[in-house]
Amino acid sequence: MAFQQRRGARPSNNSRPTGGRSFGGNRGGGRSRGPAKKYIHPSKFINKAIAKADEVVYEAKHKFADFPFGAQLHHNIEVKGYETPSAIQDQAIPPIIEGRDVIGLANTGTGKTAAFLLPIIERQSGITLRPSVLIIAPTRELAQQIDEQFREFSKGLNLYSTLIVGGSNIERQIRDIKRRPHFIIGTPGRLKDLMQRRVLQLNNMTTLVLDEADRMLDMGFLPDIRQIVGEMPTDRQTLFFSATITPDIQALVNTFLKDPVTVSVRTAETSEHVEQDVIEARDKTHKVEILTDMLSGSDYDKVLIFGETKFGVQRLSDHLDNSGIPSVAIHGNKNQSQRTKALSLFKNNKVRVMVATDVAARGLDIPNVSHVINFDTPQTYEDYIHRIGRTGRGGASGRAHTFIDQR
């Protein structure tokens, strides 16, 4: 293999990770000027994974068959192959069924979507007001995943949803809302837009779910969320899911929830279970050569590559295609149908490489990612943690490589 890989060595303090513009520069479609990239010492990209055997396995108190769901919902759960709930499912489903407000603190990839969807679906039986459930997610992809899971769990129950996200035809979404679905699943910007057009009325909502609340605050959605929730009845059930509780999030909790039950199943950071290492490269051309060489190896089964800019991500994906390594790209210049198609091809193993901007770093449920490669270093260490959290999920092993300047 034509690259240097240092395992466990602590780099000198004057080394700087590769940053700046992505492969191909920032021409045209690149990232707009935002906060300056924070320096991350290369040593933070090196970690020996904790073996699976070192983890304490959670012992569920329930089986899915124990929960007081109707026969059709139980059937749909069985079809999905669910038998034993995860920790967040085991502990959050009972209070949600009881109608309590719930704060769920859980790592990404722990099954929290089913933890809130299943009891909400059960509680919707007999409710005639429509729409009555609002689920807010930070990204289009996460909203779409929630909608897909809702459709699987609600088969045969005469419950319907509408997906309200940017990048999709707004006129169609308006028509869908007028059909009065039971569930509205969307992102803050488009939800606020349709509220301002007086198309989306929230005064009859009985249930609110805020998923990945910490990410929504990171993305600057707090004013939109406050405006949206301000239009909802105060007498409602509110479910609040986040990986962390910060002062800003605590303030939201105090505002939005009443006497909530807190379910915390936070475990060690996902990064501790991912084998992490750095790869040194002289320049961007050398990085591309190394990457192409790596991906030609048989070990790289399902690889998620992160780049900094939309333009750079597309250029890199095109280069890999031209080098005989089929890949797809997902970034903000793709419309929703293009992003959906790319994600589907990667998830279903039609292509084994996906190149992405950080839009894909949070919330995406992509099974069996073997490697995460940081072609460009992230803006912050928190972004790095979320990037590499796409691998090593559900107890599986995972590897992460980060390119840095040659020392």
N, C-alpha and C positions, 0 to 999 in steps of 0.2 A: 504494500500500500504506500503510495507516494505522498504521505503526509506525516508530520511530526505530531505525536499525541503524548502529552505529558500527563502521567497519572499521579495525582496526589502531591506533586511538587508545588511548593508555594512560590508564585511568581514574584519578580522584583517589583517594588512599589512604583517604579517609573513606567511600567508597561501600561499601554492603553488599549482597550478593546476596539476592534474595528467598529466604526460608527459612520457618522456622516451620511452621504448619499448611498442608496442601495445600488446594486448591480444595474448599470445602465443610467445612473444618475437620477435626477429629480425632474426631468423634463416633463412639462405638461401636467401629467396626472399625479404628481407626487404629493406627499403630505404637506399640508399648509403649515406655515410657521407656527409653532406652538411653544410650549415650555421647553427650555433647553434640556437636552438629554443629560441625565444624572450619571456620573462616573460610577461604574460598578467594578470593584477589584476583581480581576480574573479568578482569584482563589475561590470566590463565591460561586463560580460555575463548575467547581470540582467537588464531587461527593461520592463516597462509597455507599451504595444502597444498603439499607437495612434489609436483612433477609426476611422473607415472608414468615418464616418460622418464629421470628422474634415478636410478631404482632399477636396481640390478644384477640382471639376470635370472639365476636359478639354472639351471645346466645339469646335468641329471640324468645320473648315470653309467649308469643302467639304464632299460629299459622294463619295464612290468609283465610283458610276455611273457618277460622274462629270468629272473624269479624262479622258483625250483623249486617251483611249486604244481602240484597235480593238475589234470587236464583240466576237471573240473566247476567248480573254483574259478576257473580261468582264464576259463571261459565266463561265469561270474557277473560277473567283473571287466569283461569286454568288454561285457556287457549294460549295465553302468553307464556305459559310455563312457570308462573309464579307459584311457589309453595311457601317458602319461609321469608318473611319480610326482613328488610335491612333494618338497621338500628333506627334511622329516622322514621321509616314506615311503621315499625313496631311501636314506637313511642308517641308518634304524632297522630296516627289515625284515630285512636280512641277519643282524645279530647276534641278533635275536629268533628267527629260524628256527633258528639254531645253538643256541638254548637259553640264551643269555647273559642275565644281568640287565642292564637298560637304564634309564638316566636320560635322558628326553627333555625337552629345554628348548625350548619352542616357543610362539610367540604363538597365541592363539585363532584358529581359522579357517584353520589351515595343513594340515589333513588328517590330524591325529594319530590320529583314531579308526580310520581304515583302516590306519594305520601299525601299530597293535597288533592289530586284529582279524584282518587277513589272515594274518599268520604264525601267530597262535594257532590259527585255524581249521585251517590246514595241519597244525600239530603235533598237533591233536586226533585225526587219523585213526589208528586202531589203539589208542587209549586206551579201556579198558573201564570204568575207575572213573568214577562219576558221582555228584554234580557234581564237576567237576575244575577249573573256571575260575571265579574270583571277580573281578568288575570293580566297583570302588567309585567312585562319582561324587558330587559335592557336592549336586546338585539333582535333583529328579524329572525335570525336562525334559531334562537332559543324559543321565540314565540311560535315559530313553525313546528319545532319539535314538540312543544306542549300540545299544539293543536293536533298533531299526528297521533300522539298518545291518547288524547281525549277521544278521537274517532275510534281508536281500537278498543278502548275501555267501554265506550257508550253504544256499541253495536246492539241493535235490537231494543233499545230503550227509548227511542223517539226523542232523543236529545240532540240538539244541533248547535254548532259553533260557527263563528265568523272570525277570520284572521284579519286584523287591522294593523298593517305595517306599512312603512314607507317603501318606495321602490316598486310598488304594485299599483294597479289601476284603481284610482280612488273612486271612479264612478261605479265600478263593480262592487266595491266595498260598501258604497252608499246603498246600492240595491240590496246587498246581502243584509244590511242592518234593518232595512225596511221590512224584511221577511221575519223579523223578530226572533232571532236565534236565542237559545237559552244562555250560551256562553259567548262573551266577547273576549278574545285573546289578542293582545296587541302591544305595541311599543308606545312610549309616552308622546312622541312628537305627532304621530298620525292620529292617535286618540284625541289629543288636544285640538288638532285641526278639525276633526269631524264634530267635536263638541262646539267649536266656534261657529261652524256652519249650521248649527242647530239640528244636525242629523242624528247625533248620538245623545240620547237622554239617559241620565244616570239616576234619576230620582226613584226608580223602583228596584234598584240593585239591593240584593240581600247579602251578597258575598263579595269580598275583595281579597285578591291574592297579589302580593308584591313579591316577585321572585328575583333573587340576586339583587337585593336592595343596595348592597354596598357597591356593586358595579354601576347601578343607576346613578348613585350619588357621584361616583368617580367620573361619569360621563356628563355631569352637569344637568341632570334631569330633575333635580329637586324642585325648582319652581313649577315645572309642568306637573309633577306628581302632586304637589300641594293643591294646584288648581283643579286637577282631575278629582282628587279625593274630596275636595271642598264641595263638589257638586253631588256627592253621594249622601244617602241618608246616614245619620249618625247611629241609628239602630241597625247594625249590620254585623256580620261575622267577618273579621279581618285576620288573614294569615300572612305572616311576614317571614320571609326566608332570606338568610344572609350568611356569608361565611364568617363575618366578623361583626362585632358590636363596637362602633366608634361613638364618640360624643354626638356627632351629627345623626347617626342612626338611632341612638338612644332617644334623642329629641323627637325623631319621627315616631318611634314606638310610643312615647308618652302622649303624643298628639293623636295617633290613629287607633290605638288599641285600648280595650277595656279589660282590666283584670286578666291579662294574658297568662297562659300556661307556657313556660319556657322549656323547650326540648333541645338540649345541647348534646350533639353526638360528634362534636369536633374531635378529630384525631390529630396526630402529628401531621405536619405539612406533607402534602403529597410528594414534595421534592425529596423528602428523606427516604422514600421508597423507589427513587429513580436513580440509576447509575448515571452520574454526570461527569463530563470531561470537556476539556478545551481542545481546539485544533488551531494550530498556528499557520498563518498564511502571510505571504509577503505583501500581496495587494489583492484587489478584487478579481483580477484575471486569474491569479493563482487560486483564490477561493473557489471560483467556478470549476477550475480543473480538478481540484481536490474533491469537491462535491460530486462531480460527474463520475470520478473514479470510485468514490465510496458507494454511490447508488448502483454501480454496476455489480457490486458484491451481492451474494445470495442472502446475507444476513438481514438486509434492509427490506423487510416484508411489507410494512405499511408505514410510510414516512410523512410526517407533517413538517414542512419547512417554513420558518417565519422570516419575512423580510420587512424592511421599514416603510417602503413607499409603494403605492399602488402601481406606479410605472415600473419600478424595479422588480416587483413580484411578477408582473406579467412578462417582462423581459426574461427573467430567470426561467419561468415555466416554458416559454417558447424555446429557449435555448435547450432545456432538457428534452423537450419533444424532438427537436432537430438532432439531438445526440442519441436518439433511439431509446430514451427513457420517458415513456408516456406519463404526462402529469396534467393536473388541472390547477387553475388559479382561482382564488376567491379573495375579492377586495371590493372597495367601495365604488369603483367605476363599473362594476358588473351590475346589471339589473337583477331583480329578485329571481326571475326565472332562470337566468344564467347561474346565479349563485346556488340555487336549489339543485340544478342539474349537476353542477360540479361537485357539490357535497354528496349527492346521491351516488355518483360514479365512484367517489372515494370510499364512502361508507360501505358500498356493496362490492368492493374489491374489483371493480372494473379497471381502475388505475390504482397504482400503489403509492403514488406521490401526489401530495397536494401542497402548493405553495400559497401562503396566506399572509395578509397583514393581520394586525392584532384584533381586527373585527372577529376573527375566528377563535381568539384565545380563551374566551369565557363561555361557559354554558353549553358548548356543543358536546353532544353525546356521540362520540365516534368510537366504536368498540375496537379493541385490539391494535391500537397504534403502537408499533414496535419502537419507533424512534421519533424524537423531536429534534430538529436541527435549527439552531439560531444562526441563519446566514448573516443577519444583521443583529447586533445586540439590541435588547429592548430599551425603552425609555427609562424604566425604573426596575428595581429588583422585584417589586411586587408583580410587575408585568411578566418578568422572567418566571416567577413561580406559577403564574396562571398559564403561561405558554407550556411549560414542561408538564403541567398537570394533565395534559391531553394524553400522556402515556402513563403506564404503571397503574392503571385504574382497576378497581375491583380485585386487588390482590395480585394482579398480573405483574410480571417484571417489565421494566421499561428502561430506555436509555435516552440520554439527552447530550447533544454535542453543541458547543458554542464556538464560533469562529472568533479568534482574537488576532491582533497584529503579531507577527513573528518577533520574538524577543532576541 
